[in-house]
């Protein structure tokens, strides 16, 4: 199981954010983000939700309870979501070969 600090750092770097930039978006200090990444502190539930929104992942993924991130489909209409489902199925069938 991946720990929260490692996952947070990976997501932050993938998003191209510094600790300071992430802290500013959350209304925290850079040192708090550092403490999170070093697993010296854990975020409150509301900060955890904000982090999941910023990175487009579930809180379970952030906490290491899910192995893979999910795809955020908010803002898409039902036709777009159906197209994504179909694309996923095609990719699954391709990878089974």
Backbone bond lengths (Angstrom), bond angles and torsions (degrees), N, CA, C in turn:
res aa  C-N    CA-C-N  psi(-1)  N-CA   C-N-CA  omega(-1)  CA-C   N-CA-C  phi
1 X - - - 1.453 - - 1.531 108.87 -
2 X 1.314 116.95 131.58 1.457 123.15 178.95 1.520 108.97 -77.76
3 X 1.327 116.97 136.90 1.464 117.78 179.74 1.526 111.25 -84.20
4 X 1.296 114.92 160.43 1.451 122.57 -175.21 1.526 112.62 -56.81
5 X 1.326 117.71 -45.48 1.455 121.48 -177.00 1.517 112.94 -60.51
6 X 1.321 116.30 -43.51 1.466 120.62 178.84 1.520 110.30 -65.47
7 X 1.319 116.51 -44.81 1.459 120.18 -178.90 1.535 110.90 -63.95
8 X 1.320 117.24 -41.97 1.454 120.99 179.32 1.532 110.55 -61.48
9 X 1.312 117.01 -45.91 1.457 120.36 -179.80 1.522 110.97 -63.09
10 X 1.338 117.52 -43.17 1.467 120.87 178.47 1.527 111.04 -59.65
11 X 1.317 116.83 -45.64 1.465 120.63 -179.82 1.525 111.40 -65.73
12 X 1.322 116.23 -40.84 1.471 120.52 179.80 1.517 110.57 -62.48
13 X 1.332 116.59 -46.95 1.460 120.16 -179.39 1.526 111.54 -66.17
14 X 1.319 116.47 -40.72 1.466 120.73 178.41 1.532 110.80 -61.17
15 X 1.333 116.20 -34.69 1.464 121.10 178.70 1.531 111.92 -80.03
16 X 1.320 116.55 -5.97 1.469 120.63 179.38 1.513 113.55 72.94
17 X 1.324 115.97 30.12 1.467 120.76 -178.82 1.523 111.13 -105.34
18 X 1.312 116.32 141.93 1.463 120.65 170.37 1.534 107.19 -82.96
19 X 1.316 115.38 167.15 1.468 119.03 175.24 1.523 109.89 -59.47
20 X 1.310 117.24 -39.60 1.466 122.00 -179.69 1.523 110.93 -64.08
21 X 1.318 117.72 -44.75 1.461 120.88 179.70 1.522 111.51 -62.59
22 X 1.337 116.52 -43.03 1.467 119.59 178.08 1.521 110.20 -65.22
23 X 1.318 116.60 -42.79 1.465 120.90 179.04 1.523 110.77 -58.93
24 X 1.329 116.65 -43.84 1.465 120.95 179.62 1.527 111.18 -61.12
25 X 1.307 117.28 -40.61 1.470 120.94 -179.97 1.527 111.70 -66.00
26 X 1.339 115.50 -27.92 1.462 120.42 -178.60 1.521 113.31 -96.36
27 X 1.325 117.11 -7.60 1.458 120.41 -176.33 1.517 112.08 73.70
28 X 1.335 115.65 32.13 1.466 121.77 -179.91 1.522 108.98 -119.19
29 X 1.327 115.97 -177.50 1.457 120.25 174.76 1.525 109.23 -100.30
30 X 1.328 115.02 160.35 1.460 121.17 178.09 1.526 110.77 -58.62
31 X 1.319 116.70 -37.38 1.465 119.88 -178.25 1.523 111.92 -64.70
32 X 1.320 117.78 -32.24 1.473 120.13 177.63 1.522 109.89 -65.29
33 X 1.334 116.83 -42.46 1.467 120.18 177.63 1.523 109.82 -62.53
34 X 1.315 116.59 -40.82 1.462 121.06 177.07 1.531 110.82 -60.69
35 X 1.329 116.73 -44.09 1.471 120.47 177.92 1.530 110.98 -60.80
36 X 1.335 116.74 -40.44 1.471 120.20 177.56 1.526 110.35 -60.62
37 X 1.330 115.77 -47.60 1.462 119.90 -176.84 1.520 112.33 -68.01
38 X 1.315 117.28 -28.97 1.466 121.52 177.88 1.534 112.22 -88.71
39 X 1.324 115.91 1.34 1.461 124.02 -179.47 1.527 111.82 59.60
40 X 1.325 115.78 35.47 1.464 120.95 175.19 1.520 110.46 -93.39
41 X 1.325 116.30 -17.07 1.464 123.10 175.27 1.514 108.29 -145.58
42 X 1.319 114.56 158.86 1.461 120.47 174.11 1.522 108.46 -121.11
43 X 1.325 117.06 147.32 1.466 119.95 -177.69 1.521 111.80 -73.41
44 X 1.308 114.85 155.69 1.463 120.83 172.96 1.524 107.59 -69.41
45 X 1.329 116.59 162.52 1.471 118.70 178.92 1.523 113.59 -55.89
46 X 1.336 118.39 -38.66 1.471 118.78 -179.04 1.525 111.73 -69.60
47 X 1.319 118.89 -35.04 1.466 121.44 176.26 1.528 109.59 -69.84
48 X 1.316 117.65 -37.45 1.459 121.47 177.24 1.532 110.60 -60.07
49 X 1.318 116.71 -42.64 1.465 121.34 178.00 1.532 110.05 -65.20
50 X 1.330 117.10 -42.33 1.468 120.14 178.29 1.528 110.85 -62.19
51 X 1.327 117.15 -41.24 1.462 120.82 177.72 1.526 110.94 -61.80
52 X 1.321 116.63 -43.53 1.466 119.47 -179.82 1.521 110.94 -63.54
53 X 1.321 117.08 -35.36 1.461 121.07 177.92 1.528 110.85 -69.41
54 X 1.309 117.46 -44.04 1.466 121.58 179.73 1.523 110.78 -59.23
55 X 1.332 116.54 -43.49 1.461 120.01 -175.23 1.527 113.86 -94.13
56 X 1.332 117.45 -4.53 1.453 120.63 178.16 1.513 113.68 66.65
57 X 1.321 116.28 36.40 1.466 122.08 178.28 1.526 108.86 -128.07
58 X 1.306 116.46 169.38 1.462 119.96 177.85 1.529 109.90 -82.61
59 X 1.315 115.17 160.16 1.463 118.99 174.92 1.527 109.93 -64.62
60 X 1.323 117.43 -34.34 1.467 120.33 177.16 1.524 111.40 -61.01
61 X 1.328 116.40 -39.23 1.463 119.71 177.62 1.532 109.80 -65.01
62 X 1.319 117.17 -44.79 1.466 120.55 178.52 1.525 111.75 -58.35
63 X 1.314 115.84 -38.85 1.466 120.36 -177.44 1.525 113.52 -82.60
64 X 1.335 116.38 -2.40 1.458 119.88 179.02 1.515 113.94 83.94
65 X 1.334 117.62 12.94 1.462 121.06 -179.72 1.531 112.03 -85.45
66 X 1.336 116.49 -20.49 1.458 122.80 174.43 1.514 107.90 -115.88
67 X 1.318 116.37 140.04 1.465 120.31 -177.36 1.518 113.00 -81.00
68 X 1.324 117.03 -26.89 1.462 119.95 -176.27 1.516 110.32 -126.10
69 X 1.326 115.68 145.95 1.471 118.26 175.88 1.522 110.21 -71.68
70 X 1.300 115.81 156.39 1.456 120.36 175.74 1.524 108.77 -99.10
71 X 1.300 116.00 166.89 1.459 120.49 178.71 1.522 108.26 -97.82
72 X 1.312 115.63 127.15 1.462 121.24 178.92 1.526 108.71 -79.84
73 X 1.326 116.56 116.41 1.464 120.83 -178.44 1.522 111.86 -107.47
74 X 1.317 116.95 11.62 1.456 118.73 178.66 1.528 109.52 -62.03
75 X 1.305 115.92 140.75 1.452 121.16 -178.44 1.517 113.85 89.77
76 X 1.333 116.95 -7.48 1.460 120.49 177.22 1.519 109.44 -96.16
77 X 1.327 116.05 147.05 1.460 118.14 176.64 1.530 109.27 -85.16
78 X 1.311 116.45 173.21 1.462 121.67 -174.41 1.532 112.03 -61.49
79 X 1.336 117.60 -35.52 1.470 120.42 178.30 1.534 110.77 -64.17
80 X 1.329 116.90 -41.33 1.464 120.89 178.16 1.530 110.77 -63.55
81 X 1.317 116.42 -41.84 1.466 120.91 179.84 1.519 109.96 -65.29
82 X 1.344 117.57 -40.89 1.472 120.69 176.99 1.522 110.74 -61.57
83 X 1.328 116.65 -40.15 1.465 120.68 178.15 1.528 110.66 -62.50
84 X 1.311 117.07 -41.56 1.470 120.47 177.45 1.528 111.35 -63.76
85 X 1.333 117.13 -42.38 1.469 120.75 178.11 1.526 110.19 -59.95
86 X 1.322 116.16 -44.54 1.460 120.31 179.84 1.530 110.35 -62.88
87 X 1.324 117.03 -43.39 1.459 121.35 179.36 1.525 110.89 -61.01
88 X 1.312 117.09 -41.40 1.466 121.40 178.15 1.519 110.45 -61.92
89 X 1.316 117.46 -43.94 1.465 120.91 179.33 1.521 111.48 -63.32
90 X 1.334 117.38 -42.28 1.470 120.90 177.54 1.521 110.53 -61.06
91 X 1.325 117.85 -43.02 1.458 121.57 178.89 1.528 111.68 -65.11
92 X 1.323 117.03 -38.58 1.473 120.41 177.76 1.526 110.69 -62.67
93 X 1.323 116.50 -44.55 1.461 120.86 179.77 1.529 109.95 -64.74
94 X 1.311 117.92 -40.81 1.474 121.81 178.37 1.532 111.20 -61.51
95 X 1.312 116.14 -41.04 1.469 120.11 -177.41 1.521 113.33 -76.85
96 X 1.327 118.31 -16.03 1.472 120.81 176.64 1.526 112.01 -76.47
97 X 1.317 116.08 -19.98 1.479 120.44 -176.91 1.492 111.50 -71.53
